[in-house]
Amino acid sequence: MPIPVISIAQMRDWEAATWATGQTEAEVIRRAGKRVARRARKLTRAGDTILFLIGKGHNGDDARAAAKQLEGRRAEVLEVFLPDTDLLPLESALKEKHALIVDGLFGIGLNRPLSEAWQKIIVAVNASQIPVLAVDVPSGLNADTGETFGAAIAATVTLTIGAPKTGMLAPAAWPFVGRLEVADEVGLVPCPLQSDWQCTRPEDFEHFPPARPVAGNKGSFGHAALVAGSFGYHGAAVLTVRGAQRAQPGLTTVFTQENIFHPVAAQLQSAMVNLWKPDAKLPENTSALLIGPGLAAPEIFTVMKEYTRRQWRAAVFPLVVDASALDFLAAEPFQKNLIRVLTPHPGEAARLLKTTAGQVQTDRVAALREISRKFGDCWVVLKGHQTLVGRSEGKIFANGSGNPHLAQGGSGDLLSGFITGLLAQPALAADVENTLRYAVWQHGAAADKLTLTRGNWTVEDLAAEIGNSR
């Protein structure tokens, strides 16, 4: 199940409900320490030394418990209680260039600006350039707002306890939180809290997508149609097809411009390639349509605008609109039983809302909801760090997979093709929410897998990997 994003006050209520059952803080700390130790091992190699920075609160207790449960690594524990006198020992320890620092200085209970001495402690840790695993929250970060209390640890990974806190998903917090992960099996009672803001986890897809029927055939799994590519942007059409094929619809057809037909067709084998014309008819068995990737040549804007708007109003199958085609849309309604999906990045979202990318990033949830309202309560995949999936009302899901190496041209084309290939399949179109979440998670998980094995992978490599994660 997805995990709700909660406030500090809600976390305290959850803890109180746990203690009321007789569960002890000591046991939860032991289990939290075990999870921290497990993550620290994955971030290091056998024989490495890990520096544990221990504060006075429960974060320090969690870090100390982790140091005691570390296997195959050497733990060096440094208590930092008095910043004026502990700065020199810290600076001396940091010169040893440990493989990892575990940050257990401050937790979510911090509620006042840090003194200059504490800020010097944090500056020293950040300046060391040693990777940091933050316990629950990076020290110095306000877990409700995402702002700092004067300074904050810049973590590589934050392993938050129980559930993500609202401030950790704020764009202002991203440089400090790093990769956000959740330690949810630490002895707390099942989460009694509800929130419209949820975090997607790999475990959510344990039985998704559903197994294909043993007697299925090409007709059982739909026909994905893609309108993509223009002069100078033929690669977008190819990558979009690759993404759709990795989703394994029964058939895939791309419609592209005459002046790039040959380079597109020459790179594809099992997909069908047709010429796009304003009066071109889609295959009768089309079960999902994508419009947008690579439609950037100015000479096609007028005809493509009219075509996109016509399909938005009339297409009876799922329609995904991406890239240049987002600018072709008008705020028009569509039948409520139909599926419409927009996949903007922050710059494209800003154009849809007639604002700036900075304003979109300031409140990404509000931006997603406003785009959905403006375009008839459509589904929105707001791309970027912690990609969001949702609509104008109801749950919004933040994705935790992926890394900065996804910031390459063609990455979004691949994702929109993958989404369309999934929605072309009737069984998956019946569950749009999970299908979109799954597509986004697979896209990020493929990038994570590639980054573990090589540092210079390309979007073509991503196209070969997407969909393989389990």
C-alpha positions as CSV (number, residue, x, y, z in Angstrom):
1,M,0.0,0.0,0.0
2,P,1.2,3.6,-0.6
3,I,2.3,5.5,2.4
4,P,0.7,8.8,3.4
5,V,2.7,12.0,3.6
6,I,2.1,13.3,7.1
7,S,2.9,16.2,9.4
8,I,5.1,16.2,12.5
9,A,2.0,16.4,14.7
10,Q,0.5,13.4,12.9
11,M,3.7,11.5,13.5
12,R,3.5,12.2,17.2
13,D,-0.1,11.0,17.2
14,W,1.0,7.8,15.5
15,E,3.7,7.3,18.0
16,A,1.3,7.9,20.9
17,A,-1.1,5.3,19.4
18,T,1.8,2.8,19.3
19,W,2.9,3.4,22.9
20,A,-0.8,2.9,24.0
21,T,-0.6,-0.7,22.8
22,G,2.3,-1.5,25.1
23,Q,5.0,-1.3,22.4
24,T,8.2,0.2,23.8
25,E,10.3,3.1,22.4
26,A,13.3,0.9,23.0
27,E,12.0,-1.8,20.6
28,V,11.1,0.7,17.9
29,I,14.6,2.3,18.2
30,R,16.2,-1.2,17.9
31,R,14.2,-1.9,14.8
32,A,14.8,1.5,13.3
33,G,18.5,1.0,14.0
34,K,18.4,-2.3,12.1
35,R,16.9,-0.6,9.1
36,V,19.4,2.2,9.2
37,A,22.3,-0.3,9.4
38,R,20.9,-2.3,6.5
39,R,20.7,0.8,4.3
40,A,24.2,1.9,5.4
41,R,25.6,-1.5,4.3
42,K,24.0,-1.0,0.9
43,L,25.7,2.3,0.5
44,T,29.1,1.0,1.4
45,R,31.5,-1.9,0.7
46,A,32.7,-4.7,3.0
47,G,35.5,-3.4,5.3
48,D,34.5,0.3,5.0
49,T,34.4,2.6,8.0
50,I,31.2,4.5,8.7
51,L,31.1,7.6,11.0
52,F,27.9,7.8,13.1
53,L,27.1,11.3,14.4
54,I,25.1,10.9,17.6
55,G,22.9,13.7,19.0
56,K,20.9,13.9,22.2
57,G,17.5,12.9,20.8
58,H,15.9,9.8,19.5
59,N,17.6,10.3,16.1
60,G,20.8,9.8,18.0
61,D,19.4,6.7,19.7
62,D,18.5,5.3,16.2
63,A,22.0,6.0,14.9
64,R,23.6,4.4,18.0
65,A,21.4,1.4,17.6
66,A,22.4,1.1,14.0
67,A,26.1,1.3,14.9
68,K,25.6,-1.7,17.2
69,Q,23.9,-3.8,14.5
70,L,26.4,-3.1,11.7
71,E,27.9,-6.2,10.1
72,G,30.8,-6.3,7.8
73,R,31.7,-2.6,8.3
74,R,33.6,-0.7,11.0
75,A,31.5,1.8,13.0
76,E,33.1,4.9,14.5
77,V,30.7,6.6,16.9
78,L,31.1,10.3,17.7
79,E,28.8,12.0,20.2
80,V,28.1,15.6,19.3
81,F,26.3,17.2,22.3
82,L,28.3,20.5,22.8
83,P,29.0,22.1,19.4
84,D,31.6,24.6,20.8
85,T,33.8,21.8,22.1
86,D,32.9,19.0,19.7
87,L,33.7,20.8,16.5
88,L,37.4,20.0,16.7
89,P,36.9,16.2,17.3
90,L,34.4,16.3,14.4
91,E,36.9,18.0,12.0
92,S,39.5,15.5,13.0
93,A,37.2,12.6,12.3
94,L,36.1,14.1,8.9
95,K,39.7,14.1,7.8
96,E,39.7,10.3,7.8
97,K,37.4,10.3,4.8
98,H,35.0,7.7,5.9
99,A,32.9,5.9,3.3
100,L,29.7,7.2,4.8
101,I,28.4,9.4,7.5
102,V,25.2,8.5,9.4
103,D,23.5,11.7,10.5
104,G,21.7,11.3,13.9
105,L,22.2,14.8,15.2
106,F,18.7,16.3,15.2
107,G,15.3,14.9,14.4
108,I,11.8,16.2,13.7
109,G,11.6,17.7,17.2
110,L,14.0,20.5,16.4
111,N,11.8,23.7,16.5
112,R,14.2,26.7,16.8
113,P,17.0,28.3,14.8
114,L,20.4,26.6,15.2
115,S,23.1,28.5,17.0
116,E,26.2,29.6,15.1
117,A,28.2,26.8,16.7
118,W,25.7,24.2,15.5
119,Q,25.7,25.7,12.0
120,K,29.5,25.3,11.9
121,I,29.1,21.6,12.8
122,I,26.7,21.2,9.8
123,V,28.9,23.2,7.5
124,A,31.9,21.0,8.4
125,V,29.9,17.9,7.6
126,N,28.7,19.2,4.2
127,A,32.2,20.5,3.3
128,S,33.6,17.0,3.8
129,Q,31.9,15.8,0.7
130,I,31.4,12.4,2.3
131,P,28.1,10.8,1.4
132,V,25.5,11.1,4.2
133,L,22.7,8.8,5.3
134,A,20.3,10.9,7.3
135,V,18.1,9.2,10.0
136,D,14.5,10.3,9.7
137,V,15.3,13.9,8.6
138,P,18.5,15.7,7.7
139,S,19.6,17.6,10.8
140,G,18.6,21.2,10.7
141,L,15.6,20.7,8.3
142,N,12.1,21.6,9.3
143,A,10.2,18.4,8.4
144,D,6.9,20.3,8.2
145,T,7.9,23.2,5.9
146,G,11.1,22.0,4.1
147,E,12.9,25.1,5.3
148,T,16.2,25.0,7.3
149,F,16.8,26.2,10.8
150,G,19.8,28.2,9.5
151,A,21.6,25.3,8.1
152,A,20.9,21.6,7.3
153,I,22.8,18.5,6.5
154,A,22.9,17.8,2.7
155,A,22.1,14.1,2.7
156,T,22.7,11.6,-0.1
157,V,19.8,9.5,1.2
158,T,17.2,10.2,3.9
159,L,15.7,7.2,5.5
160,T,12.7,8.6,7.2
161,I,10.9,6.6,9.9
162,G,7.3,5.5,9.5
163,A,6.2,7.8,6.7
164,P,7.5,10.9,4.8
165,K,6.9,14.2,6.4
166,T,5.4,17.0,4.3
167,G,8.4,19.2,4.3
168,M,10.6,16.5,2.8
169,L,8.7,16.7,-0.5
170,A,9.0,20.5,-0.7
171,P,11.3,21.6,-3.5
172,A,13.2,23.7,-1.0
173,A,14.1,20.6,0.9
174,W,15.3,18.5,-2.1
175,P,19.0,19.6,-1.9
176,F,19.1,18.4,1.7
177,V,16.9,15.3,1.6
178,G,18.6,13.7,-1.4
179,R,16.9,10.4,-2.2
180,L,13.9,9.9,0.1
181,E,13.3,6.4,1.4
182,V,11.0,5.1,4.1
183,A,11.7,2.6,6.9
184,D,8.1,1.5,7.6
185,E,8.5,-1.7,9.4
186,V,9.9,-0.5,12.7
187,G,7.3,-1.7,15.2
188,L,4.8,1.1,14.9
189,V,1.1,0.1,14.8
190,P,-0.4,0.2,11.3
191,C,-0.6,3.8,10.2
192,P,-4.0,5.2,11.4
193,L,-3.6,8.4,9.3
194,Q,-5.2,9.4,6.1
195,S,-3.8,11.8,3.5
196,D,-4.5,12.8,-0.1
197,W,-0.7,13.0,-0.6
198,Q,0.9,9.6,-0.9
199,C,4.3,8.1,-1.7
200,T,4.6,5.3,-4.2
201,R,6.8,2.3,-3.1
202,P,8.1,-0.7,-5.1
203,E,6.0,-2.9,-2.9
204,D,2.8,-1.3,-4.3
205,F,3.3,-3.3,-7.6
206,E,3.9,-6.8,-6.1
207,H,0.8,-8.1,-8.0
208,F,0.7,-5.4,-10.8
209,P,0.3,-5.5,-13.7
210,P,-2.0,-8.5,-13.5
211,A,-1.0,-11.7,-15.2
212,R,-1.8,-12.0,-18.8
213,P,-4.5,-14.6,-19.7
214,V,-2.8,-17.8,-21.0
215,A,-4.9,-17.8,-24.1
216,G,-4.4,-14.2,-24.9
217,N,-3.4,-13.0,-28.4
218,K,-2.4,-9.7,-30.1
219,G,-5.9,-8.5,-30.0
220,S,-6.2,-9.1,-26.3
221,F,-3.5,-6.5,-25.5
222,G,-4.6,-3.5,-27.6
223,H,-3.1,-1.3,-30.3
224,A,-1.1,1.7,-29.3
225,A,-1.1,4.6,-31.9
226,L,1.5,7.3,-31.7
227,V,1.7,10.6,-33.5
228,A,5.3,11.7,-33.1
229,G,8.3,13.2,-34.8
230,S,8.9,16.1,-37.2
231,F,11.9,17.3,-39.2
232,G,14.9,17.6,-36.9
233,Y,13.2,15.6,-34.2
234,H,12.8,12.1,-35.7
235,G,14.5,10.5,-32.7
236,A,11.6,11.4,-30.5
237,A,9.3,9.2,-32.7
238,V,11.7,6.3,-32.4
239,L,12.1,6.6,-28.6
240,T,8.4,6.9,-28.2
241,V,7.8,3.7,-30.1
242,R,10.6,2.0,-28.0
243,G,8.8,3.0,-24.9
244,A,5.4,1.8,-26.1
245,Q,6.9,-1.6,-27.2
246,R,8.4,-2.2,-23.8
247,A,4.9,-2.0,-22.3
248,Q,4.0,-4.9,-24.7
249,P,0.7,-3.9,-26.3
250,G,-0.4,-6.2,-29.0
251,L,0.4,-3.8,-31.8
252,T,2.1,-0.5,-32.1
253,T,1.8,2.0,-35.0
254,V,3.6,5.4,-35.3
255,F,2.3,8.1,-37.5
256,T,5.0,10.6,-38.5
257,Q,5.8,13.3,-41.1
258,E,6.7,12.5,-44.6
259,N,10.1,14.2,-44.5
260,I,11.3,11.9,-41.7
261,F,9.4,8.8,-42.6
262,H,12.5,6.9,-43.9
263,P,14.9,7.5,-40.9
264,V,12.1,6.6,-38.5
265,A,11.0,3.4,-40.4
266,A,14.7,2.4,-40.8
267,Q,15.1,2.1,-37.1
268,L,12.0,0.1,-36.3
269,Q,11.2,-3.5,-36.9
270,S,8.1,-4.8,-35.2
271,A,6.2,-1.5,-35.1
272,M,4.2,-0.2,-38.1
273,V,5.2,3.2,-39.5
274,N,2.6,5.3,-41.4
275,L,2.6,8.8,-42.8
276,W,0.7,11.3,-40.8
277,K,-1.7,13.6,-42.6
278,P,-4.5,15.8,-41.2
279,D,-7.1,13.3,-42.6
280,A,-5.1,10.2,-41.7
281,K,-7.3,7.6,-40.1
282,L,-6.2,5.7,-37.1
283,P,-6.4,1.9,-37.1
284,E,-9.9,0.7,-36.3
285,N,-8.7,-1.3,-33.3
286,T,-6.7,1.6,-31.8
287,S,-7.0,1.4,-28.0
288,A,-4.8,4.3,-26.9
289,L,-3.3,7.3,-28.7
290,L,-0.3,9.5,-27.9
291,I,0.2,12.9,-29.5
292,G,3.2,15.1,-29.0
293,P,6.8,13.9,-28.8
294,G,9.0,15.6,-31.5
295,L,6.2,17.7,-33.0
296,A,8.4,20.7,-32.8
297,A,8.7,21.9,-36.4
298,P,6.9,25.2,-36.7
299,E,5.4,24.4,-40.1
300,I,3.1,21.7,-38.6
301,F,1.8,23.7,-35.6
302,T,-1.4,24.9,-37.1
303,V,-2.6,21.5,-38.5
304,M,-1.4,19.7,-35.4
305,K,-3.2,22.1,-33.1
306,E,-6.6,21.4,-34.8
307,Y,-5.9,17.6,-34.8
308,T,-4.9,17.5,-31.2
309,R,-8.0,19.4,-30.1
310,R,-10.3,17.2,-32.2
311,Q,-8.9,14.1,-30.7
312,W,-9.2,15.6,-27.2
313,R,-12.9,16.1,-27.7
314,A,-13.7,13.0,-29.7
315,A,-11.3,10.1,-29.1
316,V,-13.1,7.2,-27.3
317,F,-9.9,5.6,-26.2
318,P,-7.2,6.8,-23.7
319,L,-5.4,9.9,-25.1
320,V,-2.0,10.9,-23.8
321,V,-0.7,14.4,-24.7
322,D,2.9,15.2,-24.2
323,A,5.7,17.7,-25.2
324,S,4.8,20.2,-28.0
325,A,1.2,19.0,-28.2
326,L,0.5,20.3,-24.7
327,D,0.7,23.8,-26.2
328,F,-1.9,22.9,-28.8
329,L,-4.7,22.2,-26.2
330,A,-7.5,24.4,-25.3
331,A,-9.3,24.2,-22.0
332,E,-12.1,22.1,-23.4
333,P,-14.2,19.4,-21.7
334,F,-14.4,15.8,-22.6
335,Q,-16.8,13.0,-21.7
336,K,-16.3,12.1,-18.1
337,N,-16.0,8.4,-18.8
338,L,-13.0,8.9,-21.1
339,I,-9.3,8.8,-20.2
340,R,-7.1,11.9,-20.8
341,V,-3.6,12.2,-19.6
342,L,-1.2,15.1,-19.7
343,T,2.5,14.6,-19.0
344,P,4.2,18.0,-18.6
345,H,7.6,18.9,-17.2
346,P,7.7,22.0,-15.0
347,G,8.3,24.4,-18.0
348,E,5.4,22.9,-19.9
349,A,3.2,23.0,-16.8
350,A,4.1,26.7,-16.5
351,R,2.9,27.4,-20.0
352,L,-0.3,25.6,-19.4
353,L,-1.0,27.7,-16.4
354,K,0.5,30.9,-17.9
355,T,2.9,31.3,-15.0
356,T,6.6,30.4,-14.5
357,A,8.4,27.2,-13.8
358,G,9.5,28.6,-10.5
359,Q,5.9,29.1,-9.4
360,V,5.1,25.6,-10.5
361,Q,7.9,24.2,-8.4
362,T,7.0,26.3,-5.4
363,D,3.8,24.2,-5.0
364,R,3.8,21.3,-7.4
365,V,0.7,19.7,-5.9
366,A,-1.4,22.9,-6.4
367,A,0.0,23.2,-10.0
368,L,-1.0,19.6,-10.8
369,R,-4.5,20.1,-9.4
370,E,-5.0,23.4,-11.3
371,I,-3.9,21.8,-14.6
372,S,-6.3,19.0,-14.1
373,R,-9.2,21.4,-13.3
374,K,-8.4,23.5,-16.3
375,F,-8.4,20.6,-18.7
376,G,-11.6,18.8,-17.5
377,D,-10.3,16.8,-14.5
378,C,-7.8,14.9,-16.7
379,W,-5.0,12.8,-15.2
380,V,-1.7,14.7,-14.8
381,V,1.8,13.3,-14.6
382,L,3.9,16.3,-13.4
383,K,7.4,15.2,-14.2
384,G,10.6,16.0,-12.4
385,H,12.2,15.1,-9.1
386,Q,9.5,13.1,-7.1
387,T,7.2,13.0,-10.2
388,L,3.6,13.5,-9.2
389,V,0.5,11.6,-10.5
390,G,-3.0,12.7,-9.8
391,R,-6.1,14.8,-10.7
392,S,-7.9,17.9,-9.5
393,E,-9.3,16.0,-6.5
394,G,-8.4,12.8,-4.6
395,K,-5.0,11.3,-4.0
396,I,-1.8,12.6,-5.4
397,F,1.2,10.2,-5.5
398,A,4.8,11.2,-5.3
399,N,7.3,8.8,-7.0
400,G,10.5,7.9,-5.2
401,S,12.4,6.1,-7.9
402,G,14.8,7.7,-10.4
403,N,17.9,10.0,-10.2
404,P,19.4,13.0,-11.9
405,H,20.7,11.0,-14.9
406,L,17.1,11.0,-16.2
407,A,17.7,14.6,-17.2
408,Q,18.5,13.7,-20.8
409,G,16.7,14.6,-24.0
410,G,14.3,11.8,-25.0
411,S,13.7,10.5,-21.4
412,G,10.2,12.0,-21.4
413,D,9.4,10.7,-24.8
414,L,10.2,7.2,-23.7
415,L,8.0,7.6,-20.6
416,S,5.0,8.9,-22.6
417,G,5.4,6.0,-25.0
418,F,5.5,3.5,-22.2
419,I,2.4,5.0,-20.6
420,T,0.5,4.8,-23.9
421,G,1.6,1.2,-24.4
422,L,0.3,0.3,-21.0
423,L,-3.0,2.2,-21.4
424,A,-3.6,0.5,-24.8
425,Q,-4.1,-2.7,-22.9
426,P,-7.8,-3.0,-21.7
427,A,-6.9,-4.6,-18.3
428,L,-4.5,-1.7,-17.5
429,A,-6.7,1.1,-18.8
430,A,-9.3,-0.2,-16.3
431,D,-7.0,1.0,-13.5
432,V,-5.6,4.3,-14.7
433,E,-4.2,5.4,-11.3
434,N,-2.1,2.3,-10.7
435,T,-1.0,2.1,-14.4
436,L,0.3,5.7,-14.4
437,R,2.0,5.2,-11.1
438,Y,3.6,2.0,-12.3
439,A,4.8,3.6,-15.5
440,V,6.5,6.4,-13.6
441,W,8.0,4.1,-11.1
442,Q,9.4,1.7,-13.8
443,H,10.9,4.7,-15.6
444,G,12.8,5.8,-12.5
445,A,13.7,2.3,-11.4
446,A,15.2,1.6,-14.8
447,A,17.4,4.7,-14.3
448,D,18.4,3.6,-10.8
449,K,19.4,0.1,-12.0
450,L,21.5,1.5,-14.9
451,T,23.2,4.0,-12.6
452,L,24.3,1.2,-10.3
453,T,26.2,-0.5,-13.1
454,R,27.5,2.4,-15.3
455,G,27.9,6.1,-15.0
456,N,27.4,7.1,-18.6
457,W,24.2,5.4,-19.8
458,T,22.0,6.9,-22.5
459,V,18.3,7.1,-23.1
460,E,18.7,4.3,-25.6
461,D,20.0,2.2,-22.7
462,L,17.0,3.3,-20.7
463,A,14.7,2.1,-23.5
464,A,16.2,-1.3,-23.2
465,E,15.8,-1.5,-19.5
466,I,12.4,0.1,-18.8
467,G,9.8,-2.3,-17.5
468,N,12.3,-4.9,-16.2
469,S,12.2,-3.9,-12.5
470,R,10.3,-6.0,-10.0
